[in-house]
Amino acid sequence: MQSQPDNERLENGDVSQREDLQGKDATALPGLADENCLNSSTVVSRFLQAELELNARLRTLSFGKPVRYTYNPLEYAWDTHQCYVETYCRGGQSVLFLGMNPGPFGMAQTGVPFGEVKAVRNWLKITGQVGRPAEEHPKRRITGLDCTHSEVSGARFWGFFQELCGEPHNFFCHCFVHNLCPLIFMSESGKNLTPPELPAMERDALLSCCDSALCQVVTALGVSMVIGVGKVSEQRARRALSDAGIMVKVEGIMHPSPRNPLANKGWASIVRTKLEKLGVLNLLTR
């Protein structure tokens, strides 16, 4: 639970005091790039503010069977997540890639969307401390940037853009990556449960909070296109943004999950073709 002073800072939009809001050292992260510093600082502040407000709303929700364990990396991995946002979120980005929610060996470990550990450490160069959720499944322990498991979806996603763009700057100059929902759900057995698999009332309450936060994020970023990674993210973004009267183009690309047979038969080629059709490939290769 946050203290009253923390809630007041939340309401006032002050997310600079990391040691108060999340128990972290405010001086530990890299600074923003010099270019567009003032504008980027405002974007980062509004983006992180939306996430902190979402965290506060999510704490009021509860989940019953089949959910047994719920992790929120925007709490225990806030340090690395904020490093990611402060390093790569900036004014002038035009495309937001939107995932659904964390995977057990991706963002759940690193705090970064599609955050396969090697990509996060070696390409994105994210640093920071990762804590642990209050209750862990014995088969789904959080070991942070020391995790030895590789998440296929994240490896495919970031590997594709690393090959395409070379350096992270060439990607983040135009694009940012975010998840609709920051929570990961697991059953008693440790099976990963996605938000659509939750009971209807719990799912609707959860996604209502996430939809509202998405609208805040898209407004803060000022992007002109949202690309859902997978059908669920695409459909959810289209509905939420339309209902809120936020006029941005919403498109979609195939999810890189190994559960998807088509993704196992050339995901990179399929996505490259789609991004070329959308005019995004041009931004990343010129």
N, C-alpha and C positions, 0 to 999 in steps of 0.2 A: 504493500500500500504506500502511496506517496503521502508525504506530510502536507499540511496546509500551505506552507511557503512554496513547496514544489508545484502544487496546483496553481498557485497564483502566478508563478513564473511561466507555467504552461499557457495560462490564459493570456498573459501579456506577451507571449511570443518569444520569450527569452530561453534559447536552448544553448547558450554559450557556457553555462556552468555545469560541465559534465560531471564534476566530482559530486555535485548535489543531486542532479537528476538521475544519474545511473551509477554513482559510486566509482567513477573513473577519473583519471588524471587528465585535466583539460589541456595540458601542454604536450601530450604524448603523440599527437597526430601531425602529419605534414600539413603545411599551409596550402591555401588556394593558389592557383597559378596567378601570375601578375596580370595577365591579360584579362580584361573585363572583370577585374577583381571586385569592384563594388557591386556590379550587377550579379555576379556569381555568388557573392556572399549572401545577398538577399535571397536568391533562389535556394541556396543550401539551407539557410535558416528556415524558410517557409516549408521546404521539403521535410526537414527533420522535425519541425513542429507538427506537421500533419501525422508523422509516424508516432510521435510521442502521444498525441491525442488519441490515435487509434489504439495504442497500447492501453491507455487508460480505459477506453470503452471495452476492449476485449477482456480486461480483468473482471468485468461485471458479468461475463457470460459463464455458463457451466455446460459441460457436455457429458451425457450419459452413454450407456452402451450403444454401439460397439466400441466407443472410445474409452480407453483406459489411461492413456498417457497423452499429455499435451505439452509440447515444447514451444517456447517463443524466443527465437534467436535474437529478436530485436530487444530483448532484455538481457539475457546472459552473454550474448555476443555483440552487444552494442558497441564495444570498443572497435572491433574490426569493421562492423557495419558503418560506423560513422567515418572511419578511415576511408572506406570505399566511397561514401557519399561526398565527403569533403575533397577527395582527390579527383573524382570524375564527374560530379554533377556540376553543371555550369550554365550560365546564360547562353542562349543562342542555339541550343540543341533542338532539333526539329522532329526527331523520331524517338518514341518510347517503346521499347520491347517489353511486353508484359507477360510474365509467367503467372502460374496459378498460386502455388504455395511451395514451401521448402521440401527438398528431398532429404532423407536421413543421412546421406553422405555428401551433401552439397551445402546449401545454405544453413541447414541445421548445425553443421560443423563450423562454418566459416563466417556466417552473417552476411554473405554476398549472394545475390540471386544467381541460380545455376552454379553455385560456388564450389565446383570441383576443386579439391585442395591444391593440386599441382598448378592448375591455372591461376588460382588466387594468389598463391605464393610466388610463382615463377614468372607469370606474365603480367598480372595486375599489380604485383609487388605490394600486396596488402599486408600490414603488420598489426599487431595488437594482441591483447589478452582475450581469451575466450573462457568464460566461466562454465557453469553447468546448471541445467534446470533443477528445480527443487526435488523432482522425482524422476528417475530415469528407468527405462526398461533395461534389464541386464544385457540384452542383445543389441541395444541401441545407445551405447554410452557416447557421451560427447567428449572427444579428445581434441577438438579444435583444429588448429593448423598442423597438428601432429598426426591427424587421422591418416591411416594407411589405406583405407578403402577409396576406390575411385568411383565417382558417380558418372555413369555413362552419359546421361542427359547433359550434365554440365561440361563434361569433356568434349562432347560433340559441339555444343553451343559455342563455348569460348574458343575451342580449337578451330572451328570454322572461321571465326572473326580474326583470330590470330593469323591464320594462313592468308586471309583476304587482305587484312589491313597492315600486317607487320607489327606496328607499334600500337599500344593502347590509345595514344593520343589521336591516331587517325580514325579510330572508331568513335571515341567519346567526343570528338569535335562536333559530331552531328547527332549522336545517339546516346541514350541512357537505358539501363535495364532495371526493372523493378518487378516485384511480385505483388499480385492483388492482395493476397492473404499472407501474413507472416507466420501463421501457426502451422505446426506439423502435428498430425494426429496418428496415434498408434493403438491397435487393439491389444488385448491381453497377451496375444502371441507375439506381438511386435510387428504385425503386418501394418504397412503404411496405408492410411485411410485418407483419401482426398476429400475436400469439402463436399462435393456432390454425393458422397457416400454417407454423409451424416443424416440423422433423422430430420425430416422436413422443417420442423419448427426451429431446431438448433441451427440447421444450415441457413435458413432464411435470416435469422437474427445475426449470424456471423457475417453473411455476405452483405447485409444491409450496412453494417459498420464499415466493411471493406470497400463497398461501392462509394460511400461518402468520402472516405479517405482518398480513393482514386481520383475523385473529382477535384479534391484539394491539390493533389500531387500534379495532375495534368494542368491545372490553372497555374500553379507555382512554376512549373517548368516552361509553360508557354509553347509546348510542342504542337505541331500541326498534324501529326499522324501518330496513332497508337497501333502497334502491331502485336496482336495477341499470339503468344506462342502456344498453340493448341486451340481447339475449337471452343472449349469452355471459357478460356480467358478472352478470346475474341468476342464471343457472344455476350459475356458479362460486361465487358467494356462498352460495347456498342449500346447496350440497353441503359447502363448507368449514366453514360455521358449524354446520351440523347434525352433521357428523362430530366437531366439537370440543365438542359439547354446549352451544353458545351459543344460548340461546333468544331469538331476535329474529325479527320478521316480515320476510320477504324478498319483495319485489315487483319489478316492472319497468316501465319506460316505453320507448317506442320511441327508438332512437338517432337523433340529428338528422343523421346523415351524408347528404350529397348522393348517395352511392352507393345509398341506399335510396329507391326510387321513391315509396313512400308518404310518406316524410318531406318530399319535395318537393311534396306536395299538401296541405299544411296541418298540419305537425308541431305547431305551437303549439296548435292547436285540439284535436288528438288527445291531446296530453299534458295539457292543461288538464282535459279530461274524465276522464282516468285519475286525475289527482291529486285531483279532486273526489270520485271514487269511493273513493279511499283515505283521505279525510279530511285530506289534506295541504293542499289548496287553502284550506281554512278557516283553517289556521294562518297562512297567508301573506297573507291579505286582510282579516283582522279588525282 
